[in-house]
Each structure stands twice: as structure tokens, then as C-alpha cells.
Amino acid sequence: MTNAELRTTAERHIAFSTAAKPEVRLVGRSEAMRTIEADIECAARSDAKVLVTGETGVGKEVIARLIHHASQRAAGPLVTVNCAGLPDSLLESELFGHTRGSFTGAYRDKLGLLEMAPNGTVFLDEVGEMSTRMQVVLLRFLETGEIQRVGADKPHARVNVRLITATNRDLQHHIAAGNFREDLYFRLNVIRMSVPPLRERRDDIPLLVDHFVNAYCQQHRVPRPEISQAAMEAFLAHRWPGNIRELKNAIERIVLKVNGPVVLVSHLPIEIACPSSKAGTAVGGINGGTATSPSQAEEMTSMMLERGASFWEAVYPSFMSRDMTRNDLRKIVQAGLENTNGNYRLLVQLFNMPTEDYKRFLSFLRKHECHLPFQRFRTVPARLQGTASSSPVGFARA
């Protein structure tokens, strides 16, 4: 990757804001939302470190922004860094800066983001994705408050910033597995805020739908439609594996698609219009039997096998936006291989991809460590006769 490409990557995963007023707000009336509002008010009264946990898409960055804007540091900058989107060398350079000649392309000394946010807040998203080495570097900074630039042999300066971190991982599980430092966890976990998934606070869905419909109608300059009762019931019944991020995306698509005064079920994305109970009946549960609340992997598989969606349309965008884990992707691949008797070429057809995508598909799986050995599936009787079937398949026992 060239220096220009690295810089472009960094810009995509770093946000630098000096706005004095919040650009976001909490929307909801559930007990969970009232608890979060109280936690934000509590966190804003001090400079203590905050760890925000919750599934991808629940709004962890929104909470970080609200804490910053409600605190005494509101006049200072807010720097947002996505740790999962940057390689170690680039992440360290962006946070701490570097000296001239420390690596190829380092033609001058460069300030790090921590130095560029005096009296402000730094939000590290997806901190659970940090490598062990970067965890050590971050821990050293937390213990001393000193900045040591990449390539320097001694600390450069002390900075006064507040740190807010977020993760969708179970850090205690990662600690037990040796993938996350326990001493760093204790440093970060001073004030803990856990954001529940949208499916656990369904009372908030009507308010969120109304909020996003208004926002996107204004943005795209289209008349505001009303949400029919049947459409709202479909919203309430959906599992929302992508949480608020998925809801926002769905509402924007609906606003642009509807051409009448009322949003009907036919205007909804197919994964929302189809009741979860139907998908759960068609796709067997991961532990056998039928599932009344299918997992995200089951829902994605159902979209491909029942509704004809392509792998590149149904699975790839969710995985690349980190709305789906590698484990979910492996479960989808496993379900397909069990139906193709371990044949990856038939799997390409089963997942509604053109045959010429075979090499691209395998390369994608290998790159993300989701390529499963075909030999383990060759003992399973083939369920496809010559070509891939579009009939529903079940998930094998994990």
C-alpha cells in the first residue's frame, strides 16, 4: 500500500470536530434510554475514562459525542478514530505523531491527534480490535500522559485529553483468551456504559422511525409520507441485527422509494417485510430445530436461498461495514457447503453469484480467514443434483 493510499485510509477512519454544539441527540422513551441519559450526565461531570460497550450500530459514537458536548471540554476538539480500520503502524503514527525519517515517506515531523486535541476528547472506536503491541503503546500513554512519537527515543510532551473508548467485543472473554491486556481493560473501564441492542428496546422504534423519516425527507427534499400500521408492525417485528445503523439505512431507502402519501409493507426492504417467524421456520436454528428469532447468519442465508439475493448484495456489504462477524460469515459458508457436499463451485451458484466469481469469492474468504476446508463436508450426502438448489437449508449443529 502506497503512502497516498495509507493517508486516504487514515482520513476515512478519523474524524476531527471542533463543533461547540452536539450534532446528534438521543431518541427514545424506553427505560434503557433513560438510564443511558443519566449515565451520560454522570460521565460529563468528570474527566474519567469511559468505556462504551454494545453491538455494532447501537450508537456508541453518538454517546461519546454527547458526553463530550455536555462536559467542560465541549469547547475543545473531539477526535474520533476507528481502531479497526487502521494498521498498527498508521494508527500509532496518527495518534502519537512521528519524527522526520522514522519511516519511508516521513519527510517532516508530524503532530499526532492526541497533541492536536488539547483540552479535548479522543474517542477510540473498536478498541477491542487493537493488536497486543498497540495495547502496550496505549497503556504506556495512559500511565504517563506522555507522547512519544514514532521514531523518537524519548517522550516529546504531555497532553491533556480525555479518553472515551468503545467496543462491540466481550473484552473479558478476550482477556481470558489472551487477546486483550487485563491492565489496559482496568485503565479504560472507569465509567462503564452498556448500550442494549435495538431489539431489546422496541418501544423506541416508532420514535426512531419518525425521527429518521423527518430527517431524510428534509435532506432529500421529498414530501413526508405516513407510516401505515402494517409497515410499523413489520418494523417492530424485525430483529434489527444491524441496530440503529440498519434502521437509518432502511428508512433512507424507503423515503427515496415511496411515491405516495403512505408507506406500505411493499415499500419495505424484503428482509423487513418478511416476518422473522417465517424466516425462522424456513431456516433451521443453529442448534437444531426451528428458531423463532433467527440469528443474523440465518437471516442472510434465508435472503440468498429463499429470495434469490446474491452473496455480494446480502452478505458482503454487512460484513465489510462490520455489521457481521467472521463467525457469522463462517456459519453461512458452513451451511452452504453442507448443501453442496463441500463443493465451492456449486456454492457460488447456490449463493446466486455468476460462475466467473469463483476465484473472487475464494479470495475473499481466504483474506478474511473464513475459508473452510472442503474435506470435512465430503462425508455429508449431496443435497444438490448437478446444479445448486434454491430450496431452504438449515444450519448444522455448531
C-alpha positions in Angstrom: 0.0 0.0 0.0 1.5 3.4 -1.0 1.8 6.4 1.3 -1.1 8.1 -0.5 -3.3 5.1 0.0 -2.4 4.9 3.7 -3.2 8.6 4.1 -6.6 8.1 2.3 -7.3 5.1 4.7 -6.5 7.2 7.7 -8.8 10.0 6.6 -11.6 7.6 6.2 -11.3 6.3 9.8 -10.5 9.6 11.6 -12.9 12.5 12.3 -11.8 15.8 13.8 -14.6 18.0 15.1 -14.5 21.4 16.9 -18.2 22.0 16.9 -19.4 23.5 20.2 -22.9 22.1 19.9 -23.9 18.5 19.5 -24.9 17.4 16.1 -26.7 14.4 17.4 -29.3 13.5 20.1 -30.8 10.5 21.8 -34.2 9.5 20.5 -36.3 7.1 22.6 -38.6 6.7 25.6 -37.6 3.3 26.9 -36.2 2.7 30.4 -32.9 1.8 28.8 -32.7 5.2 27.1 -33.5 7.0 30.4 -30.7 5.0 32.0 -28.3 6.0 29.2 -29.2 9.7 29.6 -28.5 9.5 33.3 -25.2 7.8 32.6 -24.2 10.5 30.1 -25.0 13.2 32.6 -22.9 11.4 35.2 -19.9 10.9 32.8 -20.0 14.5 31.7 -19.4 15.8 35.2 -15.8 14.4 35.3 -12.8 13.7 33.1 -12.8 10.0 34.0 -12.2 7.5 31.2 -15.4 5.9 29.7 -15.8 2.5 28.1 -19.0 2.2 26.0 -20.0 -1.4 25.0 -22.7 -2.7 22.8 -23.3 -4.4 19.4 -22.3 -2.7 16.2 -24.7 0.0 15.1 -26.3 0.8 18.5 -24.9 4.3 18.6 -21.8 4.2 20.7 -20.2 7.2 18.9 -23.4 9.2 19.5 -23.0 8.6 23.2 -19.3 9.7 23.1 -20.2 12.9 21.3 -23.0 13.7 23.8 -20.6 13.1 26.7 -18.1 15.4 25.1 -20.5 18.2 24.4 -22.1 18.0 27.9 -18.7 18.2 29.6 -16.4 21.1 30.4 -14.3 20.1 27.4 -17.1 21.0 25.0 -15.1 24.0 23.7 -12.2 21.7 22.8 -11.9 19.4 19.8 -13.4 15.9 19.6 -11.2 13.4 17.7 -12.8 10.1 16.6 -10.5 7.2 15.5 -11.7 3.8 14.2 -9.0 1.5 15.5 -10.3 -1.4 13.4 -9.8 0.4 10.1 -6.1 1.3 10.5 -3.0 -0.9 10.5 -0.7 -0.7 13.6 2.0 1.5 12.1 -0.5 4.0 10.8 -2.6 4.0 13.9 0.4 4.7 16.1 1.6 7.5 13.8 -1.8 9.1 13.7 -2.3 9.1 17.5 1.2 10.0 18.6 2.8 11.6 15.6 6.2 10.7 14.0 9.6 12.2 13.5 11.3 13.0 10.3 12.9 9.9 8.7 11.2 7.4 11.0 9.8 5.5 8.0 9.6 5.8 4.3 7.7 9.0 3.4 8.2 10.7 6.8 9.7 13.8 5.3 9.0 16.0 8.3 7.9 15.8 11.9 4.2 15.3 12.3 1.9 16.1 15.3 -0.3 13.3 16.5 -4.0 13.6 17.0 -3.5 13.4 20.8 -1.4 16.6 20.6 -3.9 18.2 18.3 -6.7 17.9 20.8 -5.6 19.9 23.8 -8.3 20.1 26.5 -10.5 18.0 24.2 -11.7 14.4 23.9 -10.3 11.5 21.9 -12.8 8.7 21.1 -11.2 5.4 20.2 -13.9 3.2 18.5 -13.4 -0.6 18.2 -10.6 -0.6 20.8 -11.1 -4.3 21.1 -9.6 -4.7 17.6 -6.2 -3.3 18.7 -3.2 -5.5 18.4 -1.3 -6.5 21.5 1.5 -4.2 20.6 -0.8 -1.2 20.2 -2.4 -2.1 23.5 1.0 -1.8 25.2 1.6 1.6 23.5 -1.8 2.9 24.6 -1.3 1.6 28.2 2.1 3.4 28.4 0.4 6.7 27.4 -2.4 6.2 29.9 0.0 5.6 32.7 2.3 8.6 32.0 0.2 11.0 29.8 3.4 11.4 27.7 3.6 11.5 23.9 6.4 9.6 22.3 6.4 10.0 18.6 7.2 7.1 16.2 10.9 7.2 15.6 11.7 9.2 18.8 13.9 7.8 21.6 12.2 9.7 24.4 8.8 11.3 25.2 8.0 14.5 23.5 5.4 16.2 25.6 2.4 15.7 27.9 -1.1 16.2 26.7 -4.4 16.9 28.5 -7.1 14.9 26.8 -10.0 12.8 27.9 -10.3 9.3 26.5 -13.5 7.6 25.6 -13.4 4.1 24.1 -15.9 1.7 22.6 -16.1 -1.9 21.6 -18.6 -4.4 20.4 -16.4 -7.2 21.7 -16.6 -9.0 25.1 -13.3 -7.8 26.4 -13.4 -10.1 29.5 -13.7 -13.0 27.1 -10.8 -11.6 25.1 -8.8 -11.2 28.3 -9.4 -14.9 29.2 -8.3 -15.9 25.6 -5.1 -13.8 25.9 -6.1 -11.3 23.2 -6.6 -8.2 25.4 -4.5 -6.9 28.3 -6.2 -7.0 31.6 -4.3 -4.0 32.9 -5.4 -1.9 29.9 -9.0 -3.0 30.5 -8.9 -1.8 34.1 -7.5 1.5 32.9 -10.3 2.0 30.4 -13.1 0.7 32.4 -13.6 3.5 34.9 -17.1 4.5 33.8 -18.9 1.7 32.0 -21.9 2.3 29.8 -23.6 -0.7 28.1 -25.9 0.1 25.2 -28.6 -2.5 24.6 -29.4 -3.6 21.1 -32.5 -2.2 19.3 -34.4 -5.5 19.6 -34.3 -5.1 23.4 -35.9 -1.7 23.4 -38.6 -1.9 20.8 -40.6 0.9 22.5 -38.0 3.3 20.9 -38.6 2.0 17.3 -41.7 4.2 16.4 -39.9 7.3 17.7 -36.7 6.5 15.7 -38.7 5.7 12.6 -40.5 9.1 12.8 -37.2 10.9 13.5 -35.4 9.4 10.6 -38.3 9.8 8.2 -38.4 13.5 9.0 -34.6 13.9 8.7 -34.3 12.1 5.3 -37.3 13.8 3.8 -35.7 17.2 4.6 -32.4 16.1 3.4 -33.7 14.7 0.0 -36.4 17.4 -0.3 -39.3 15.0 -0.7 -42.8 15.0 0.9 -43.1 13.3 4.2 -45.2 10.0 3.9 -47.1 8.4 6.7 -46.2 5.0 8.0 -49.0 2.5 7.7 -49.9 0.4 10.7 -48.8 -2.8 8.8 -45.5 -1.2 8.0 -44.9 -0.2 11.6 -45.8 -3.7 12.8 -43.1 -5.0 10.4 -40.6 -2.6 11.8 -41.5 -3.8 15.3 -41.3 -7.5 14.4 -37.9 -7.2 12.7 -34.9 -8.4 14.7 -32.6 -5.5 13.6 -29.2 -7.3 13.6 -27.6 -4.0 12.4 -29.4 -2.0 15.1 -29.9 1.8 14.5 -27.5 1.9 11.6 -29.6 -0.7 9.8 -32.8 1.2 10.7 -31.4 4.5 9.3 -30.3 2.8 6.1 -33.8 1.2 5.7 -35.6 4.5 6.3 -33.5 6.4 3.8 -34.2 3.7 1.1 -37.9 3.8 1.9 -38.0 7.6 1.7 -36.4 7.5 -1.7 -38.5 4.6 -3.0 -42.0 5.5 -1.9 -44.0 7.6 -4.4 -47.2 8.1 -2.4 -48.5 9.5 0.8 -48.3 6.3 2.8 -45.5 3.8 3.4 -46.9 0.3 2.8 -45.3 -3.1 3.6 -44.5 -3.4 -0.1 -42.2 -0.4 0.1 -40.1 -2.0 2.9 -36.8 -3.8 2.2 -37.5 -7.5 1.7 -35.6 -8.5 4.9 -38.0 -6.3 6.9 -41.2 -7.0 5.0 -40.8 -10.8 5.5 -41.7 -11.6 9.2 -39.0 -13.1 11.3 -41.1 -16.0 12.3 -41.4 -17.0 8.6 -37.6 -16.8 8.1 -37.1 -18.7 11.4 -39.4 -21.5 10.1 -37.6 -21.8 6.8 -34.1 -21.8 8.2 -33.3 -24.2 10.9 -31.7 -23.0 14.2 -28.0 -23.3 14.7 -28.5 -25.8 17.5 -31.1 -27.7 15.5 -34.8 -27.4 15.3 -36.6 -24.2 14.3 -35.7 -20.7 15.5 -38.4 -18.2 16.3 -35.8 -15.4 16.4 -33.2 -16.3 13.7 -29.6 -15.1 14.0 -28.1 -12.7 11.5 -26.3 -15.5 9.8 -29.6 -17.4 9.4 -31.4 -14.3 8.1 -28.6 -13.6 5.5 -28.7 -17.3 4.4 -32.5 -17.1 4.1 -32.2 -14.0 1.9 -29.9 -15.8 -0.6 -31.6 -19.2 -0.6 -35.3 -18.2 -0.4 -35.4 -14.8 -2.0 -32.6 -15.0 -4.6 -30.3 -12.4 -3.2 -26.7 -12.5 -4.3 -23.9 -13.1 -1.7 -22.4 -9.7 -2.9 -25.8 -8.0 -2.1 -26.8 -9.7 1.1 -23.7 -10.7 3.0 -20.7 -8.7 1.6 -21.9 -5.1 2.5 -22.8 -6.1 6.1 -19.5 -7.9 6.6 -17.4 -5.1 5.2 -19.2 -2.5 7.3 -18.6 -4.7 10.4 -22.3 -5.4 11.0 -21.4 -9.1 10.7 -18.7 -11.0 12.4 -16.3 -13.5 10.9 -18.1 -16.2 13.0 -21.4 -15.3 11.3 -19.7 -15.5 7.8 -18.2 -18.9 8.6 -21.7 -20.2 9.7 -23.1 -19.0 6.3 -20.3 -20.7 4.4 -20.7 -23.9 6.5 -24.5 -24.0 5.8 -23.8 -23.7 2.1 -21.0 -26.3 2.0 -23.2 -28.8 3.7 -25.7 -28.5 0.9 -23.1 -28.7 -1.9 -21.2 -31.6 -0.3 -18.1 -29.4 0.1 -18.1 -28.1 -3.5 -17.2 -24.4 -3.6 -18.1 -24.1 -7.3 -21.7 -25.2 -6.5 -21.6 -22.9 -3.5 -21.0 -20.0 -5.8 -24.2 -20.9 -7.7 -26.1 -21.6 -4.5 -25.3 -18.1 -3.3 -26.6 -16.6 -6.6 -23.2 -15.4 -7.9 -22.1 -15.7 -11.5 -19.7 -18.7 -12.1 -16.9 -16.3 -13.0 -16.9 -15.0 -9.4 -15.5 -18.3 -8.2 -11.9 -17.1 -7.7 -13.0 -13.7 -6.3 -15.2 -15.5 -3.8 -12.5 -17.8 -2.6 -10.0 -15.0 -2.4 -12.5 -13.0 -0.2 -13.0 -15.9 2.1 -9.2 -16.6 2.5 -8.4 -13.0 3.0 -10.8 -12.8 6.0 -9.9 -16.3 7.3 -13.4 -17.7 6.6 -12.4 -20.3 4.0 -13.5 -23.7 5.5 -11.7 -27.0 4.5 -14.0 -28.7 2.0 -12.9 -32.2 3.1 -14.9 -32.1 6.3 -18.1 -31.8 4.2 -17.5 -34.6 1.7 -18.9 -37.2 4.1 -22.3 -35.4 4.0 -24.6 -36.8 1.3 -25.0 -34.3 -1.5 -28.3 -32.4 -1.5 -27.8 -30.9 -4.9 -28.3 -32.9 -8.1 -26.0 -31.4 -10.7 -26.8 -27.8 -10.0 -27.3 -25.7 -7.0 -30.8 -25.8 -5.5 -32.6 -22.7 -4.2 -34.6 -24.6 -1.6 -34.1 -23.6 2.1 -31.3 -25.2 4.0 -30.7 -25.5 7.7 -27.7 -24.7 9.8 -25.8 -27.7 11.1 -25.1 -28.1 14.8 -22.2 -25.9 15.7 
